[in-house]
Amino acid sequence: MVSINEYIAQHQDRFLKELFGLIRIPSVSSIAAHKPDMYRAAVYLKRALLNAGADRAAVYETEGNPVTYAEKIINPAWPTVLVYAHMDVMPIDPIDLWKYDPFDPVVVDRKIFARGADDDKGQSFMHIKAFEYLVKTGQLKCNVKFMIEGEEEVGSPTLGSFCEKYKEMLHSDIILVSDTSMIATDIPSITTGLRGLTYLQIEVTGPNQDLHSGLFGGAVGNPVIMLSKMLASVHDENNRITIPGFYDQVMELTDVEKDLLSQAPFDVEKYKTMLGIREVWGEKGYRIPELTGTRPTFDVCGIWAGYTGEGTKTVLPAKAYAKISSRIVPNQDHHQIAGLIKQYFESIAPPQVTVEVSILHGGPAYVCPITLPAYKAAEKAFAETFGKRPVPFRSGGSIPIISTFEKVLGVKSILMGFGLESDSIHSPNENYPIWNFLKGIETITRFYHHYTAE
């Protein structure tokens, strides 16, 4: 029988060609003009899954973007794995910072450069190819289902209701996800926790129209200045968030958890060099891995107002805006945190302006026990592929729907990510090493062997 490594060697050119076909579809979920592209991506995945060996596959309508579902049921009495992934990608702005066309993948230094190369088209395709190998070689010893959505990058607003509606169809024993990262290529890791998220937009309004900054400047409150002062008040001198009640439900790490986290090597100097910064920043008293994986945050993701075009325009703007993301940790409720942020900004609004805060989307944090049989199977798979035991690791990112799966479907998720910090997901020049892509296929295949071993 052909081994997984032999199969990968024989078919890797085809694997990449098929992946590139998916990447070329600009499935940007946050831009309405790309709605047709979401359907193109959904149909592309349907065909890929049927070709890989699914018994049936279909594109399901939702209140938002489509979901591609596929399944292969070998024996209803056998365990069932549900693979979750997403076909949508982030916008490509700012386009002038891309070295290559973001939707025309190129390989440079054995890395795929394109939007979605890692997040999540490259990582989702690993599962399809691992599944293909197991089916084609007659080694699949469990049932497998795929659910690939089109709204993860905007918070999965309709997938919860989709899960409610098709709960029986989605029944499984474990959910397998590759939408996270490893610590490094020589330090395999399994993500055991995700921070939650709440996302808001702040609108500050001053005068009833833009004003001449010479005729009115100095006498009328400038919304940009007012907004800036309000945002600056959120962190104190120790970079701790000042919003009342923000930390009330935060669970501190136990000594055991801190010990596990400390097993992941971290070099702050390399970290600063990689990011091109002179110094790190964060809540006093915590190491960087703790700050990015186990502590809540408040960040300004965008701020705009007035005239930002070429040249000059002496204008005092009528409005100023900011987009806010707050990462939350286990035990915090994203609805409550959103409410606290909204209440805070409305309460500190200077009398010269009015403030309106809109809550856009969010989701809770997630923690996976490392005692689960599926986690142990993933641990063994990584150890075989990489030659060393993976480190349990908490990610600072958020996949809000993961906690919804546990609530609605009653199933835990195993987060087997193969990306790297250097992959620039959500940023210009997103990339994914081919080595990681192929190692992912191998490791996922080995997961199934261990998960179904008697």
C-alpha positions as a Markdown table, in Angstrom:
| # | Residue | x | y | z |
|---|---|---|---|---|
| 1 | Met | 0.0 | 0.0 | 0.0 |
| 2 | Val | 1.3 | 3.5 | -0.9 |
| 3 | Ser | 2.2 | 5.5 | 2.2 |
| 4 | Ile | 1.0 | 9.0 | 2.9 |
| 5 | Asn | 4.4 | 10.4 | 2.2 |
| 6 | Glu | 4.6 | 8.6 | -1.1 |
| 7 | Tyr | 1.1 | 9.8 | -2.0 |
| 8 | Ile | 2.0 | 13.4 | -1.2 |
| 9 | Ala | 5.2 | 13.1 | -3.3 |
| 10 | Gln | 3.2 | 11.7 | -6.3 |
| 11 | His | 0.4 | 14.3 | -6.1 |
| 12 | Gln | 1.7 | 17.5 | -4.6 |
| 13 | Asp | 1.8 | 19.4 | -7.9 |
| 14 | Arg | -1.9 | 18.5 | -8.4 |
| 15 | Phe | -2.7 | 19.5 | -4.8 |
| 16 | Leu | -1.2 | 22.9 | -5.3 |
| 17 | Lys | -2.9 | 23.4 | -8.7 |
| 18 | Glu | -6.2 | 22.7 | -7.1 |
| 19 | Leu | -5.6 | 24.9 | -4.1 |
| 20 | Phe | -4.5 | 27.8 | -6.4 |
| 21 | Gly | -7.8 | 27.4 | -8.2 |
| 22 | Leu | -9.7 | 28.1 | -5.0 |
| 23 | Ile | -7.4 | 30.9 | -4.0 |
| 24 | Arg | -8.0 | 32.7 | -7.3 |
| 25 | Ile | -11.6 | 33.2 | -6.3 |
| 26 | Pro | -11.8 | 36.5 | -4.4 |
| 27 | Ser | -14.2 | 35.4 | -1.7 |
| 28 | Val | -14.1 | 38.4 | 0.5 |
| 29 | Ser | -17.0 | 38.1 | 2.9 |
| 30 | Ser | -17.0 | 41.6 | 4.2 |
| 31 | Ile | -17.6 | 43.3 | 0.8 |
| 32 | Ala | -21.0 | 42.9 | -0.7 |
| 33 | Ala | -19.7 | 43.0 | -4.3 |
| 34 | His | -18.0 | 39.7 | -3.7 |
| 35 | Lys | -21.2 | 37.8 | -2.9 |
| 36 | Pro | -21.1 | 36.0 | -6.2 |
| 37 | Asp | -17.5 | 34.9 | -5.5 |
| 38 | Met | -18.7 | 33.3 | -2.3 |
| 39 | Tyr | -20.9 | 31.0 | -4.3 |
| 40 | Arg | -18.1 | 30.3 | -6.8 |
| 41 | Ala | -15.9 | 29.2 | -3.9 |
| 42 | Ala | -18.7 | 27.1 | -2.4 |
| 43 | Val | -19.2 | 25.2 | -5.7 |
| 44 | Tyr | -15.5 | 24.8 | -6.2 |
| 45 | Leu | -15.2 | 23.2 | -2.7 |
| 46 | Lys | -18.2 | 21.0 | -3.4 |
| 47 | Arg | -16.5 | 19.6 | -6.5 |
| 48 | Ala | -13.2 | 19.1 | -4.7 |
| 49 | Leu | -14.9 | 17.2 | -1.9 |
| 50 | Leu | -16.8 | 14.9 | -4.4 |
| 51 | Asn | -13.5 | 14.3 | -6.3 |
| 52 | Ala | -11.8 | 13.5 | -3.0 |
| 53 | Gly | -14.3 | 10.7 | -2.2 |
| 54 | Ala | -17.3 | 12.3 | -0.5 |
| 55 | Asp | -20.6 | 10.3 | -1.0 |
| 56 | Arg | -22.5 | 13.5 | -1.3 |
| 57 | Ala | -21.8 | 17.2 | -1.2 |
| 58 | Ala | -24.1 | 20.2 | -1.5 |
| 59 | Val | -24.1 | 24.0 | -1.2 |
| 60 | Tyr | -26.6 | 25.2 | 1.5 |
| 61 | Glu | -28.1 | 28.6 | 1.6 |
| 62 | Thr | -28.1 | 30.6 | 4.8 |
| 63 | Glu | -29.3 | 34.1 | 5.7 |
| 64 | Gly | -25.8 | 35.2 | 4.7 |
| 65 | Asn | -23.2 | 33.5 | 2.7 |
| 66 | Pro | -23.4 | 29.8 | 1.6 |
| 67 | Val | -22.1 | 26.7 | 3.4 |
| 68 | Thr | -20.5 | 23.8 | 1.6 |
| 69 | Tyr | -21.4 | 20.5 | 3.3 |
| 70 | Ala | -20.1 | 17.0 | 2.4 |
| 71 | Glu | -20.0 | 13.6 | 4.0 |
| 72 | Lys | -18.8 | 10.1 | 3.7 |
| 73 | Ile | -20.7 | 7.7 | 6.0 |
| 74 | Ile | -19.0 | 4.3 | 6.1 |
| 75 | Asn | -20.7 | 2.8 | 9.1 |
| 76 | Pro | -23.1 | 4.8 | 11.3 |
| 77 | Ala | -21.9 | 2.9 | 14.3 |
| 78 | Trp | -18.3 | 4.2 | 13.8 |
| 79 | Pro | -17.0 | 7.5 | 15.2 |
| 80 | Thr | -17.7 | 10.6 | 13.1 |
| 81 | Val | -15.3 | 13.5 | 12.6 |
| 82 | Leu | -16.7 | 16.8 | 11.5 |
| 83 | Val | -14.1 | 19.0 | 9.7 |
| 84 | Tyr | -14.8 | 22.7 | 10.0 |
| 85 | Ala | -13.2 | 25.4 | 7.8 |
| 86 | His | -14.0 | 28.6 | 6.1 |
| 87 | Met | -13.8 | 29.7 | 2.5 |
| 88 | Asp | -14.0 | 33.5 | 3.0 |
| 89 | Val | -10.9 | 35.7 | 3.3 |
| 90 | Met | -10.1 | 39.2 | 4.6 |
| 91 | Pro | -10.0 | 42.3 | 2.3 |
| 92 | Ile | -6.7 | 42.9 | 0.6 |
| 93 | Asp | -6.3 | 46.6 | 1.5 |
| 94 | Pro | -3.8 | 48.3 | 1.4 |
| 95 | Ile | -3.2 | 46.9 | -2.1 |
| 96 | Asp | -0.1 | 48.9 | -2.7 |
| 97 | Leu | 1.8 | 47.0 | 0.0 |
| 98 | Trp | 1.4 | 43.7 | -1.7 |
| 99 | Lys | 4.4 | 42.4 | -3.6 |
| 100 | Tyr | 2.2 | 40.2 | -5.8 |
| 101 | Asp | -1.4 | 40.0 | -7.0 |
| 102 | Pro | -3.2 | 38.8 | -3.9 |
| 103 | Phe | -5.5 | 36.6 | -5.9 |
| 104 | Asp | -3.0 | 35.2 | -8.3 |
| 105 | Pro | -0.9 | 32.9 | -6.1 |
| 106 | Val | 2.8 | 32.7 | -6.7 |
| 107 | Val | 5.5 | 30.5 | -5.1 |
| 108 | Val | 8.6 | 32.3 | -3.9 |
| 109 | Asp | 11.2 | 30.6 | -1.6 |
| 110 | Arg | 8.8 | 27.6 | -1.3 |
| 111 | Lys | 6.1 | 29.9 | 0.1 |
| 112 | Ile | 2.7 | 30.5 | -1.4 |
| 113 | Phe | 1.9 | 34.2 | -1.5 |
| 114 | Ala | -1.8 | 35.1 | -1.8 |
| 115 | Arg | -4.8 | 36.1 | 0.2 |
| 116 | Gly | -6.1 | 32.9 | 1.8 |
| 117 | Ala | -2.9 | 30.9 | 1.2 |
| 118 | Asp | -2.9 | 30.2 | 5.0 |
| 119 | Asp | -6.2 | 31.6 | 6.3 |
| 120 | Asp | -8.0 | 29.4 | 5.6 |
| 121 | Lys | -7.9 | 28.0 | 2.1 |
| 122 | Gly | -4.5 | 26.4 | 2.4 |
| 123 | Gln | -5.3 | 24.9 | 5.8 |
| 124 | Ser | -8.7 | 23.7 | 4.8 |
| 125 | Phe | -7.3 | 22.0 | 1.7 |
| 126 | Met | -5.0 | 19.9 | 3.8 |
| 127 | His | -8.0 | 18.2 | 5.2 |
| 128 | Ile | -9.5 | 17.5 | 1.8 |
| 129 | Lys | -6.3 | 15.9 | 0.7 |
| 130 | Ala | -5.8 | 13.9 | 3.8 |
| 131 | Phe | -9.4 | 12.7 | 3.4 |
| 132 | Glu | -8.7 | 11.9 | -0.3 |
| 133 | Tyr | -5.7 | 9.7 | 0.6 |
| 134 | Leu | -7.6 | 7.8 | 3.2 |
| 135 | Val | -10.5 | 7.1 | 0.9 |
| 136 | Lys | -8.5 | 6.2 | -2.2 |
| 137 | Thr | -6.3 | 3.8 | -0.2 |
| 138 | Gly | -9.2 | 2.2 | 1.7 |
| 139 | Gln | -7.9 | 3.3 | 5.1 |
| 140 | Leu | -10.7 | 5.5 | 6.4 |
| 141 | Lys | -12.1 | 3.9 | 9.5 |
| 142 | Cys | -14.6 | 6.5 | 10.6 |
| 143 | Asn | -17.2 | 8.7 | 9.1 |
| 144 | Val | -16.2 | 12.1 | 8.0 |
| 145 | Lys | -18.3 | 15.3 | 7.5 |
| 146 | Phe | -17.2 | 18.7 | 6.2 |
| 147 | Met | -18.7 | 22.0 | 6.9 |
| 148 | Ile | -17.0 | 24.9 | 5.2 |
| 149 | Glu | -18.6 | 28.3 | 5.8 |
| 150 | Gly | -18.3 | 31.7 | 4.1 |
| 151 | Glu | -18.6 | 34.2 | 7.0 |
| 152 | Glu | -15.8 | 33.4 | 9.5 |
| 153 | Glu | -14.0 | 36.6 | 8.8 |
| 154 | Val | -17.1 | 38.6 | 9.7 |
| 155 | Gly | -17.9 | 36.7 | 12.9 |
| 156 | Ser | -20.0 | 33.8 | 11.5 |
| 157 | Pro | -23.3 | 35.6 | 12.1 |
| 158 | Thr | -25.5 | 33.0 | 10.5 |
| 159 | Leu | -23.6 | 29.7 | 11.1 |
| 160 | Gly | -25.1 | 29.3 | 14.6 |
| 161 | Ser | -28.6 | 29.1 | 13.2 |
| 162 | Phe | -27.4 | 26.8 | 10.4 |
| 163 | Cys | -26.1 | 24.5 | 13.1 |
| 164 | Glu | -29.4 | 24.6 | 14.9 |
| 165 | Lys | -31.3 | 23.8 | 11.8 |
| 166 | Tyr | -29.1 | 21.0 | 10.7 |
| 167 | Lys | -28.1 | 19.7 | 14.1 |
| 168 | Glu | -28.9 | 16.1 | 13.2 |
| 169 | Met | -27.0 | 16.2 | 9.9 |
| 170 | Leu | -24.0 | 17.7 | 11.7 |
| 171 | His | -23.9 | 15.1 | 14.5 |
| 172 | Ser | -20.3 | 14.1 | 15.3 |
| 173 | Asp | -18.0 | 12.9 | 18.0 |
| 174 | Ile | -15.3 | 15.5 | 17.5 |
| 175 | Ile | -14.8 | 18.6 | 15.4 |
| 176 | Leu | -11.4 | 19.0 | 13.6 |
| 177 | Val | -10.2 | 22.5 | 12.8 |
| 178 | Ser | -7.1 | 23.9 | 11.1 |
| 179 | Asp | -7.4 | 27.7 | 11.4 |
| 180 | Thr | -4.6 | 28.3 | 13.9 |
| 181 | Ser | -0.8 | 28.3 | 14.0 |
| 182 | Met | 2.2 | 26.4 | 15.4 |
| 183 | Ile | 4.8 | 28.0 | 17.5 |
| 184 | Ala | 7.5 | 27.2 | 14.9 |
| 185 | Thr | 8.3 | 24.6 | 12.3 |
| 186 | Asp | 10.6 | 22.9 | 14.8 |
| 187 | Ile | 8.2 | 23.4 | 17.7 |
| 188 | Pro | 4.9 | 21.7 | 16.9 |
| 189 | Ser | 2.0 | 22.8 | 19.0 |
| 190 | Ile | -1.7 | 22.2 | 19.4 |
| 191 | Thr | -4.0 | 25.2 | 20.2 |
| 192 | Thr | -5.8 | 24.4 | 23.4 |
| 193 | Gly | -7.5 | 27.8 | 23.9 |
| 194 | Leu | -8.8 | 30.7 | 21.9 |
| 195 | Arg | -9.6 | 34.2 | 23.1 |
| 196 | Gly | -13.1 | 35.4 | 22.4 |
| 197 | Leu | -13.9 | 38.7 | 20.7 |
| 198 | Thr | -16.2 | 41.7 | 20.7 |
| 199 | Tyr | -16.1 | 44.2 | 17.9 |
| 200 | Leu | -17.5 | 47.7 | 18.0 |
| 201 | Gln | -17.6 | 51.0 | 16.1 |
| 202 | Ile | -17.5 | 54.4 | 17.8 |
| 203 | Glu | -19.0 | 57.4 | 16.1 |
| 204 | Val | -18.3 | 60.8 | 17.6 |
| 205 | Thr | -20.3 | 63.8 | 16.3 |
| 206 | Gly | -19.5 | 67.5 | 16.9 |
| 207 | Pro | -20.9 | 70.3 | 14.7 |
| 208 | Asn | -23.6 | 69.7 | 12.1 |
| 209 | Gln | -21.2 | 70.0 | 9.2 |
| 210 | Asp | -17.5 | 70.1 | 8.4 |
| 211 | Leu | -16.2 | 73.5 | 9.3 |
| 212 | His | -13.4 | 75.9 | 8.2 |
| 213 | Ser | -10.5 | 75.2 | 10.7 |
| 214 | Gly | -9.5 | 78.8 | 10.6 |
| 215 | Leu | -12.9 | 80.4 | 11.2 |
| 216 | Phe | -14.1 | 77.9 | 13.8 |
| 217 | Gly | -10.9 | 76.1 | 15.1 |
| 218 | Gly | -10.3 | 76.8 | 18.8 |
| 219 | Ala | -14.0 | 77.5 | 19.5 |
| 220 | Val | -15.7 | 74.3 | 18.4 |
| 221 | Gly | -14.8 | 70.9 | 19.8 |
| 222 | Asn | -13.0 | 68.8 | 17.3 |
| 223 | Pro | -14.4 | 65.2 | 17.2 |
| 224 | Val | -11.0 | 63.8 | 16.3 |
| 225 | Ile | -9.4 | 65.3 | 19.3 |
| 226 | Met | -12.3 | 64.3 | 21.6 |
| 227 | Leu | -12.2 | 60.7 | 20.2 |
| 228 | Ser | -8.4 | 60.5 | 20.7 |
| 229 | Lys | -8.6 | 61.6 | 24.3 |
| 230 | Met | -11.4 | 59.1 | 25.0 |
| 231 | Leu | -9.4 | 56.2 | 23.4 |
| 232 | Ala | -6.2 | 57.2 | 25.3 |
| 233 | Ser | -8.1 | 57.0 | 28.6 |
| 234 | Val | -8.8 | 53.3 | 28.2 |
| 235 | His | -5.3 | 52.2 | 29.4 |
| 236 | Asp | -3.6 | 53.4 | 32.6 |
| 237 | Glu | 0.1 | 53.8 | 33.3 |
| 238 | Asn | 0.5 | 50.0 | 33.6 |
| 239 | Asn | -1.4 | 49.4 | 30.3 |
| 240 | Arg | -4.3 | 47.9 | 32.3 |
| 241 | Ile | -7.7 | 48.6 | 30.9 |
| 242 | Thr | -9.6 | 51.2 | 32.9 |
| 243 | Ile | -13.2 | 50.3 | 31.9 |
| 244 | Pro | -15.1 | 49.5 | 35.1 |
| 245 | Gly | -15.9 | 45.8 | 35.5 |
| 246 | Phe | -13.8 | 44.8 | 32.6 |
| 247 | Tyr | -11.7 | 42.3 | 34.6 |
| 248 | Asp | -14.4 | 41.1 | 37.0 |
| 249 | Gln | -14.8 | 37.6 | 35.3 |
| 250 | Val | -11.2 | 37.1 | 34.2 |
| 251 | Met | -9.7 | 33.8 | 35.4 |
| 252 | Glu | -6.1 | 33.9 | 36.3 |
| 253 | Leu | -3.9 | 31.0 | 35.1 |
| 254 | Thr | -3.2 | 28.2 | 37.6 |
| 255 | Asp | 0.4 | 27.3 | 38.3 |
| 256 | Val | 0.0 | 24.1 | 36.2 |
| 257 | Glu | -1.2 | 26.2 | 33.3 |
| 258 | Lys | 1.6 | 28.7 | 33.6 |
| 259 | Asp | 4.1 | 25.8 | 33.6 |
| 260 | Leu | 2.6 | 24.3 | 30.4 |
| 261 | Leu | 2.7 | 27.7 | 28.8 |
| 262 | Ser | 6.3 | 28.3 | 29.8 |
| 263 | Gln | 7.3 | 25.1 | 27.9 |
| 264 | Ala | 6.9 | 27.1 | 24.7 |
| 265 | Pro | 10.2 | 28.9 | 24.1 |
| 266 | Phe | 10.0 | 32.6 | 23.5 |
| 267 | Asp | 12.8 | 35.0 | 22.6 |
| 268 | Val | 11.6 | 38.6 | 23.1 |
| 269 | Glu | 14.5 | 40.0 | 21.0 |
| 270 | Lys | 13.7 | 37.9 | 18.0 |
| 271 | Tyr | 10.0 | 38.9 | 18.5 |
| 272 | Lys | 10.9 | 42.6 | 18.3 |
| 273 | Thr | 13.2 | 42.0 | 15.3 |
| 274 | Met | 10.5 | 40.1 | 13.4 |
| 275 | Leu | 8.0 | 42.9 | 14.0 |
| 276 | Gly | 10.4 | 45.8 | 13.5 |
| 277 | Ile | 9.7 | 47.4 | 16.8 |
| 278 | Arg | 12.1 | 48.8 | 19.4 |
| 279 | Glu | 10.1 | 47.7 | 22.5 |
| 280 | Val | 7.1 | 45.5 | 23.4 |
| 281 | Trp | 4.1 | 46.9 | 25.2 |
| 282 | Gly | 1.5 | 45.3 | 27.4 |
| 283 | Glu | -0.2 | 44.9 | 30.7 |
| 284 | Lys | 2.5 | 45.0 | 33.4 |
| 285 | Gly | 3.5 | 41.8 | 35.2 |
| 286 | Tyr | 2.8 | 39.3 | 32.3 |
| 287 | Arg | 5.1 | 37.7 | 29.7 |
| 288 | Ile | 4.3 | 38.1 | 26.0 |
| 289 | Pro | 2.9 | 34.6 | 25.6 |
| 290 | Glu | 0.5 | 35.3 | 28.5 |
| 291 | Leu | -0.5 | 38.7 | 27.1 |
| 292 | Thr | -1.3 | 37.3 | 23.7 |
| 293 | Gly | -3.0 | 34.1 | 24.8 |
| 294 | Thr | -4.5 | 34.5 | 28.2 |
| 295 | Arg | -5.2 | 38.2 | 28.9 |
| 296 | Pro | -8.0 | 40.4 | 27.6 |
| 297 | Thr | -7.3 | 43.4 | 25.3 |
| 298 | Phe | -8.7 | 46.6 | 23.9 |
| 299 | Asp | -7.3 | 47.7 | 20.5 |
| 300 | Val | -8.1 | 50.3 | 18.0 |
| 301 | Cys | -8.3 | 48.6 | 14.6 |
| 302 | Gly | -9.1 | 51.7 | 12.5 |
| 303 | Ile | -9.6 | 55.4 | 13.0 |
| 304 | Trp | -10.7 | 58.0 | 10.5 |
| 305 | Ala | -12.2 | 61.4 | 10.0 |
| 306 | Gly | -11.9 | 64.6 | 8.0 |
| 307 | Tyr | -9.8 | 65.0 | 4.9 |
| 308 | Thr | -7.1 | 62.3 | 4.3 |
| 309 | Gly | -6.5 | 62.9 | 0.5 |
| 310 | Glu | -3.5 | 64.4 | -1.3 |
| 311 | Gly | -2.5 | 67.9 | -0.4 |
| 312 | Thr | -4.3 | 70.0 | 2.1 |
| 313 | Lys | -7.8 | 70.9 | 3.1 |
| 314 | Thr | -8.3 | 73.1 | 6.2 |
| 315 | Val | -11.3 | 71.3 | 7.7 |
| 316 | Leu | -12.6 | 70.8 | 11.2 |
| 317 | Pro | -14.5 | 67.5 | 10.7 |
| 318 | Ala | -18.0 | 67.0 | 11.9 |
| 319 | Lys | -17.5 | 63.3 | 12.7 |
| 320 | Ala | -14.7 | 60.9 | 13.8 |
| 321 | Tyr | -14.9 | 57.1 | 13.8 |
| 322 | Ala | -13.0 | 54.2 | 15.4 |
| 323 | Lys | -13.3 | 50.5 | 15.0 |
| 324 | Ile | -12.5 | 48.5 | 18.2 |
| 325 | Ser | -11.7 | 44.9 | 18.8 |
| 326 | Ser | -11.6 | 43.6 | 22.4 |
| 327 | Arg | -10.2 | 40.1 | 22.8 |
| 328 | Ile | -11.7 | 38.3 | 25.8 |
| 329 | Val | -10.7 | 35.2 | 27.8 |
| 330 | Pro | -12.5 | 32.3 | 29.3 |
| 331 | Asn | -15.3 | 33.2 | 31.7 |
| 332 | Gln | -15.8 | 36.7 | 30.2 |
| 333 | Asp | -19.1 | 37.2 | 28.3 |
| 334 | His | -18.7 | 39.0 | 25.0 |
| 335 | His | -22.1 | 40.5 | 25.3 |
| 336 | Gln | -21.4 | 41.9 | 28.7 |
| 337 | Ile | -17.9 | 43.3 | 27.7 |
| 338 | Ala | -19.5 | 44.9 | 24.6 |
| 339 | Gly | -22.0 | 46.6 | 26.9 |
| 340 | Leu | -19.3 | 47.8 | 29.3 |
| 341 | Ile | -17.3 | 49.3 | 26.5 |
| 342 | Lys | -20.4 | 51.0 | 25.1 |
| 343 | Gln | -21.4 | 52.3 | 28.5 |
| 344 | Tyr | -17.9 | 53.6 | 29.2 |
| 345 | Phe | -17.6 | 55.7 | 26.0 |
| 346 | Glu | -21.1 | 57.1 | 26.3 |
| 347 | Ser | -20.4 | 58.0 | 29.9 |
| 348 | Ile | -17.1 | 59.9 | 29.3 |
| 349 | Ala | -18.3 | 61.8 | 26.2 |
| 350 | Pro | -17.3 | 65.4 | 26.5 |
| 351 | Pro | -20.3 | 67.9 | 26.3 |
| 352 | Gln | -18.9 | 69.3 | 23.0 |
| 353 | Val | -19.7 | 66.0 | 21.2 |
| 354 | Thr | -22.2 | 63.1 | 21.1 |
| 355 | Val | -21.1 | 59.5 | 21.0 |
| 356 | Glu | -22.8 | 56.5 | 19.5 |
| 357 | Val | -21.3 | 53.0 | 19.9 |
| 358 | Ser | -22.5 | 50.2 | 17.6 |
| 359 | Ile | -21.8 | 46.5 | 18.6 |
| 360 | Leu | -20.9 | 44.7 | 15.4 |
| 361 | His | -20.2 | 41.1 | 16.3 |
| 362 | Gly | -18.4 | 38.8 | 18.8 |
| 363 | Gly | -18.1 | 35.4 | 20.3 |
| 364 | Pro | -16.9 | 33.7 | 23.5 |
| 365 | Ala | -13.5 | 32.2 | 24.3 |
| 366 | Tyr | -12.8 | 28.5 | 24.1 |
| 367 | Val | -10.7 | 26.0 | 26.0 |
| 368 | Cys | -10.0 | 22.4 | 25.0 |
| 369 | Pro | -9.1 | 19.8 | 27.7 |
| 370 | Ile | -5.8 | 18.0 | 26.9 |
| 371 | Thr | -7.3 | 14.8 | 28.3 |
| 372 | Leu | -9.7 | 14.2 | 25.4 |
| 373 | Pro | -9.0 | 11.0 | 23.3 |
| 374 | Ala | -9.1 | 13.1 | 20.2 |
| 375 | Tyr | -6.5 | 15.5 | 21.6 |
| 376 | Lys | -4.3 | 12.5 | 22.5 |
| 377 | Ala | -4.7 | 11.3 | 18.9 |
| 378 | Ala | -3.6 | 14.7 | 17.6 |
| 379 | Glu | -0.7 | 14.7 | 20.0 |
| 380 | Lys | 0.5 | 11.3 | 18.7 |
| 381 | Ala | 0.1 | 12.4 | 15.1 |
| 382 | Phe | 2.2 | 15.5 | 15.6 |
| 383 | Ala | 4.9 | 13.5 | 17.5 |
| 384 | Glu | 5.1 | 11.0 | 14.6 |
| 385 | Thr | 5.3 | 13.7 | 11.9 |
| 386 | Phe | 7.6 | 16.2 | 13.6 |
| 387 | Gly | 9.6 | 13.9 | 15.8 |
| 388 | Lys | 8.7 | 15.6 | 19.0 |
| 389 | Arg | 5.7 | 16.0 | 21.3 |
| 390 | Pro | 3.6 | 19.1 | 20.6 |
| 391 | Val | 3.3 | 21.9 | 23.1 |
| 392 | Pro | -0.2 | 22.7 | 24.3 |
| 393 | Phe | -0.6 | 26.4 | 23.4 |
| 394 | Arg | -3.2 | 29.1 | 23.9 |
| 395 | Ser | -3.7 | 31.4 | 20.9 |
| 396 | Gly | -4.5 | 35.0 | 21.1 |
| 397 | Gly | -6.8 | 34.8 | 18.0 |
| 398 | Ser | -10.5 | 34.2 | 18.0 |
| 399 | Ile | -12.8 | 31.7 | 16.1 |
| 400 | Pro | -16.1 | 32.7 | 17.7 |
| 401 | Ile | -18.0 | 29.9 | 16.2 |
| 402 | Ile | -16.0 | 27.2 | 18.0 |
| 403 | Ser | -17.8 | 27.9 | 21.3 |
| 404 | Thr | -21.1 | 27.9 | 19.4 |
| 405 | Phe | -20.3 | 24.4 | 18.2 |
| 406 | Glu | -19.9 | 23.3 | 21.8 |
| 407 | Lys | -23.1 | 25.0 | 22.9 |
| 408 | Val | -25.3 | 24.0 | 19.9 |
| 409 | Leu | -23.8 | 20.7 | 18.7 |
| 410 | Gly | -22.5 | 19.6 | 22.1 |
| 411 | Val | -19.1 | 18.7 | 20.7 |
| 412 | Lys | -15.5 | 19.8 | 21.5 |
| 413 | Ser | -13.1 | 21.0 | 18.8 |
| 414 | Ile | -9.5 | 20.0 | 18.3 |
| 415 | Leu | -7.4 | 22.9 | 16.8 |
| 416 | Met | -4.7 | 21.4 | 14.7 |
| 417 | Gly | -3.2 | 24.5 | 13.1 |
| 418 | Phe | -0.1 | 24.5 | 10.8 |
| 419 | Gly | 0.4 | 28.3 | 10.1 |
| 420 | Leu | 3.2 | 30.4 | 11.4 |
| 421 | Glu | 3.3 | 33.9 | 12.9 |
| 422 | Ser | 5.3 | 34.9 | 9.8 |
| 423 | Asp | 2.5 | 34.0 | 7.4 |
| 424 | Ser | 1.0 | 37.6 | 7.6 |
| 425 | Ile | -2.6 | 36.5 | 7.8 |
| 426 | His | -5.0 | 39.4 | 7.5 |
| 427 | Ser | -2.1 | 41.5 | 6.2 |
| 428 | Pro | -0.5 | 42.3 | 2.9 |
| 429 | Asn | 1.7 | 39.5 | 1.5 |
| 430 | Glu | -0.1 | 36.7 | 3.3 |
| 431 | Asn | 1.9 | 33.5 | 2.7 |
| 432 | Tyr | 2.0 | 29.8 | 3.6 |
| 433 | Pro | 5.1 | 27.6 | 3.4 |
| 434 | Ile | 4.6 | 24.6 | 1.1 |
| 435 | Trp | 6.4 | 22.5 | 3.7 |
| 436 | Asn | 3.7 | 23.3 | 6.3 |
| 437 | Phe | 0.9 | 22.6 | 3.8 |
| 438 | Leu | 2.4 | 19.1 | 3.1 |
| 439 | Lys | 3.2 | 18.4 | 6.7 |
| 440 | Gly | -0.4 | 19.3 | 7.6 |
| 441 | Ile | -1.7 | 16.7 | 5.2 |
| 442 | Glu | 0.6 | 14.0 | 6.7 |
| 443 | Thr | -0.3 | 14.9 | 10.3 |
| 444 | Ile | -4.0 | 15.0 | 9.7 |
| 445 | Thr | -3.8 | 11.6 | 8.1 |
| 446 | Arg | -2.0 | 10.2 | 11.1 |
| 447 | Phe | -4.6 | 11.8 | 13.4 |
| 448 | Tyr | -7.3 | 9.6 | 11.8 |
| 449 | His | -5.1 | 6.5 | 12.2 |
| 450 | His | -4.7 | 7.2 | 15.9 |
| 451 | Tyr | -8.2 | 8.3 | 16.5 |
| 452 | Thr | -9.7 | 5.1 | 15.1 |
| 453 | Ala | -7.1 | 2.7 | 16.5 |
| 454 | Glu | -8.6 | 0.1 | 18.7 |
